[in-house]
Amino acid sequence: MANSVSARKRARQAERHRQHNASLRSHVRTRIKQVLRAIESGDKDAAEKAYQAAVPAIDRSVSKGIMHANKAARHKSRLNQHIRGMGA
């Protein structure tokens, strides 16, 4: 347990930031799952709309330091591959 006043404040801030980051991470994961559900249902238009909504959320998580840029690029690339594969 933190003993000094500054250490207690730091612990409070860390917990607040952790909860905020968890919320942002959850939002991104939800957007990704929405795309995957649309792909599984076979609805290409819905998948494309969900993808268009997911990309800004993924990019925002990178700019906020929630997700690494390479991981974001990998998610976007794989989702896009699945959507393109639906037309074939």
PyRosetta script that sets phi, psi and omega in degrees:
from pyrosetta import init, pose_from_sequence

init()
pose = pose_from_sequence("MANSVSARKRARQAERHRQHNASLRSHVRTRIKQVLRAIESGDKDAAEKAYQAAVPAIDRSVSKGIMHANKAARHKSRLNQHIRGMGA")
pose.set_psi(1, 144.0)
pose.set_omega(1, -178.9)
pose.set_phi(2, -69.3)
pose.set_psi(2, 135.4)
pose.set_omega(2, -177.7)
pose.set_phi(3, -100.4)
pose.set_psi(3, -39.5)
pose.set_omega(3, -176.9)
pose.set_phi(4, -86.4)
pose.set_psi(4, 162.0)
pose.set_omega(4, 179.7)
pose.set_phi(5, -61.9)
pose.set_psi(5, -43.5)
pose.set_omega(5, -178.2)
pose.set_phi(6, -67.3)
pose.set_psi(6, -35.2)
pose.set_omega(6, 178.8)
pose.set_phi(7, -69.3)
pose.set_psi(7, -36.9)
pose.set_omega(7, 176.9)
pose.set_phi(8, -64.6)
pose.set_psi(8, -42.9)
pose.set_omega(8, 178.8)
pose.set_phi(9, -62.7)
pose.set_psi(9, -42.4)
pose.set_omega(9, 179.8)
pose.set_phi(10, -61.1)
pose.set_psi(10, -40.7)
pose.set_omega(10, 179.2)
pose.set_phi(11, -64.6)
pose.set_psi(11, -40.9)
pose.set_omega(11, 177.5)
pose.set_phi(12, -62.5)
pose.set_psi(12, -45.5)
pose.set_omega(12, -179.0)
pose.set_phi(13, -63.9)
pose.set_psi(13, -42.1)
pose.set_omega(13, -179.0)
pose.set_phi(14, -61.5)
pose.set_psi(14, -41.3)
pose.set_omega(14, 179.6)
pose.set_phi(15, -66.6)
pose.set_psi(15, -41.2)
pose.set_omega(15, 178.6)
pose.set_phi(16, -63.5)
pose.set_psi(16, -43.9)
pose.set_omega(16, 179.0)
pose.set_phi(17, -65.7)
pose.set_psi(17, -39.4)
pose.set_omega(17, 179.7)
pose.set_phi(18, -61.0)
pose.set_psi(18, -44.2)
pose.set_omega(18, 179.6)
pose.set_phi(19, -66.0)
pose.set_psi(19, -39.5)
pose.set_omega(19, 178.8)
pose.set_phi(20, -64.8)
pose.set_psi(20, -44.5)
pose.set_omega(20, 179.1)
pose.set_phi(21, -64.1)
pose.set_psi(21, -38.1)
pose.set_omega(21, 178.3)
pose.set_phi(22, -62.9)
pose.set_psi(22, -38.7)
pose.set_omega(22, 178.2)
pose.set_phi(23, -64.0)
pose.set_psi(23, -44.8)
pose.set_omega(23, 179.3)
pose.set_phi(24, -63.9)
pose.set_psi(24, -41.9)
pose.set_omega(24, 179.8)
pose.set_phi(25, -63.4)
pose.set_psi(25, -40.5)
pose.set_omega(25, 179.3)
pose.set_phi(26, -63.8)
pose.set_psi(26, -40.4)
pose.set_omega(26, 179.1)
pose.set_phi(27, -60.8)
pose.set_psi(27, -43.7)
pose.set_omega(27, -179.9)
pose.set_phi(28, -64.8)
pose.set_psi(28, -44.2)
pose.set_omega(28, -179.7)
pose.set_phi(29, -62.7)
pose.set_psi(29, -37.7)
pose.set_omega(29, 177.8)
pose.set_phi(30, -63.1)
pose.set_psi(30, -44.1)
pose.set_omega(30, 178.9)
pose.set_phi(31, -61.0)
pose.set_psi(31, -41.4)
pose.set_omega(31, 179.9)
pose.set_phi(32, -64.9)
pose.set_psi(32, -42.6)
pose.set_omega(32, 179.3)
pose.set_phi(33, -64.3)
pose.set_psi(33, -34.6)
pose.set_omega(33, 178.2)
pose.set_phi(34, -63.3)
pose.set_psi(34, -39.6)
pose.set_omega(34, 177.6)
pose.set_phi(35, -64.6)
pose.set_psi(35, -46.4)
pose.set_omega(35, -178.2)
pose.set_phi(36, -62.5)
pose.set_psi(36, -39.5)
pose.set_omega(36, 178.1)
pose.set_phi(37, -64.0)
pose.set_psi(37, -40.3)
pose.set_omega(37, 179.1)
pose.set_phi(38, -66.1)
pose.set_psi(38, -37.3)
pose.set_omega(38, 178.3)
pose.set_phi(39, -66.0)
pose.set_psi(39, -44.3)
pose.set_omega(39, -179.3)
pose.set_phi(40, -64.6)
pose.set_psi(40, -32.5)
pose.set_omega(40, 179.5)
pose.set_phi(41, -74.6)
pose.set_psi(41, -16.3)
pose.set_omega(41, 177.2)
pose.set_phi(42, 87.3)
pose.set_psi(42, 8.5)
pose.set_omega(42, -179.5)
pose.set_phi(43, -92.4)
pose.set_psi(43, 99.7)
pose.set_omega(43, -174.9)
pose.set_phi(44, -66.4)
pose.set_psi(44, -39.7)
pose.set_omega(44, 179.9)
pose.set_phi(45, -62.5)
pose.set_psi(45, -44.4)
pose.set_omega(45, 179.0)
pose.set_phi(46, -65.2)
pose.set_psi(46, -37.5)
pose.set_omega(46, 179.6)
pose.set_phi(47, -64.8)
pose.set_psi(47, -41.6)
pose.set_omega(47, 179.7)
pose.set_phi(48, -66.3)
pose.set_psi(48, -40.5)
pose.set_omega(48, 178.0)
pose.set_phi(49, -64.8)
pose.set_psi(49, -42.2)
pose.set_omega(49, 178.6)
pose.set_phi(50, -65.2)
pose.set_psi(50, -37.5)
pose.set_omega(50, 178.0)
pose.set_phi(51, -64.3)
pose.set_psi(51, -43.2)
pose.set_omega(51, 179.4)
pose.set_phi(52, -62.9)
pose.set_psi(52, -30.1)
pose.set_omega(52, 177.0)
pose.set_phi(53, -80.1)
pose.set_psi(53, -29.5)
pose.set_omega(53, -176.4)
pose.set_phi(54, -77.4)
pose.set_psi(54, -35.2)
pose.set_omega(54, -175.5)
pose.set_phi(55, -59.2)
pose.set_psi(55, -48.3)
pose.set_omega(55, 177.9)
pose.set_phi(56, -62.7)
pose.set_psi(56, -34.9)
pose.set_omega(56, 178.8)
pose.set_phi(57, -65.9)
pose.set_psi(57, -41.2)
pose.set_omega(57, 178.2)
pose.set_phi(58, -65.0)
pose.set_psi(58, -45.7)
pose.set_omega(58, -179.7)
pose.set_phi(59, -63.7)
pose.set_psi(59, -37.5)
pose.set_omega(59, 178.7)
pose.set_phi(60, -64.1)
pose.set_psi(60, -37.8)
pose.set_omega(60, 180.0)
pose.set_phi(61, -66.4)
pose.set_psi(61, -30.9)
pose.set_omega(61, 176.9)
pose.set_phi(62, -69.5)
pose.set_psi(62, -44.8)
pose.set_omega(62, -177.2)
pose.set_phi(63, -66.7)
pose.set_psi(63, -26.0)
pose.set_omega(63, 179.0)
pose.set_phi(64, -91.0)
pose.set_psi(64, -1.6)
pose.set_omega(64, 177.3)
pose.set_phi(65, 81.1)
pose.set_psi(65, 16.3)
pose.set_omega(65, -179.7)
pose.set_phi(66, -81.6)
pose.set_psi(66, -34.2)
pose.set_omega(66, -176.7)
pose.set_phi(67, -132.1)
pose.set_psi(67, 144.7)
pose.set_omega(67, 177.1)
pose.set_phi(68, -72.3)
pose.set_psi(68, 147.5)
pose.set_omega(68, -176.2)
pose.set_phi(69, -60.4)
pose.set_psi(69, -38.2)
pose.set_omega(69, -179.6)
pose.set_phi(70, -67.9)
pose.set_psi(70, -37.4)
pose.set_omega(70, 178.3)
pose.set_phi(71, -65.5)
pose.set_psi(71, -40.8)
pose.set_omega(71, 178.4)
pose.set_phi(72, -62.7)
pose.set_psi(72, -44.2)
pose.set_omega(72, 179.4)
pose.set_phi(73, -62.9)
pose.set_psi(73, -38.9)
pose.set_omega(73, 179.4)
pose.set_phi(74, -64.6)
pose.set_psi(74, -44.8)
pose.set_omega(74, 177.9)
pose.set_phi(75, -59.8)
pose.set_psi(75, -49.3)
pose.set_omega(75, -177.7)
pose.set_phi(76, -62.0)
pose.set_psi(76, -42.1)
pose.set_omega(76, -178.7)
pose.set_phi(77, -64.1)
pose.set_psi(77, -45.7)
pose.set_omega(77, -177.5)
pose.set_phi(78, -68.6)
pose.set_psi(78, -39.8)
pose.set_omega(78, 177.5)
pose.set_phi(79, -62.6)
pose.set_psi(79, -43.7)
pose.set_omega(79, -179.6)
pose.set_phi(80, -63.9)
pose.set_psi(80, -38.7)
pose.set_omega(80, 177.4)
pose.set_phi(81, -60.6)
pose.set_psi(81, -43.8)
pose.set_omega(81, 179.7)
pose.set_phi(82, -62.3)
pose.set_psi(82, -42.8)
pose.set_omega(82, -178.8)
pose.set_phi(83, -66.0)
pose.set_psi(83, -42.4)
pose.set_omega(83, 178.3)
pose.set_phi(84, -64.7)
pose.set_psi(84, -33.6)
pose.set_omega(84, 179.1)
pose.set_phi(85, -69.1)
pose.set_psi(85, -19.7)
pose.set_omega(85, 179.9)
pose.set_phi(86, -68.1)
pose.set_psi(86, -32.4)
pose.set_omega(86, -177.2)
pose.set_phi(87, -74.2)
pose.set_psi(87, -24.4)
pose.set_omega(87, -175.4)
pose.set_phi(88, -75.9)
pose.dump_pdb("model.pdb")
